[in-house]
């Protein structure tokens, strides 16, 4: 179970990083 939780947390972290990159790119465009 701990392994699954760690994988989910990693995906959430990478997902938030991608969102931040998208926000920064959108800010540069606008």
C-alpha positions as CSV (number, residue, x, y, z in Angstrom):
1,X,0.0,0.0,0.0
2,X,2.8,2.4,0.9
3,X,4.3,1.9,-2.6
4,X,1.0,2.8,-4.3
5,X,0.6,5.9,-2.1
6,X,4.1,7.1,-2.9
7,X,3.5,6.6,-6.7
8,X,0.2,8.7,-6.4
9,X,2.0,11.4,-4.5
10,X,4.8,11.5,-7.2
11,X,2.2,11.8,-9.9
12,X,0.4,14.6,-8.0
13,X,3.7,16.5,-7.7
14,X,4.6,16.1,-11.4
15,X,1.0,17.1,-12.3
16,X,1.3,20.3,-10.2
17,X,4.7,21.1,-11.8
18,X,3.1,20.7,-15.3
19,X,0.2,23.0,-14.2
20,X,2.7,25.6,-13.0
21,X,4.6,25.4,-16.4
22,X,1.3,25.8,-18.3
23,X,0.4,28.8,-16.1
24,X,3.8,30.5,-16.7
25,X,3.5,29.9,-20.5
26,X,0.0,31.2,-20.6
27,X,1.1,34.3,-18.7
28,X,4.0,34.9,-21.2
29,X,1.6,34.6,-24.2
30,X,-1.0,37.0,-22.7
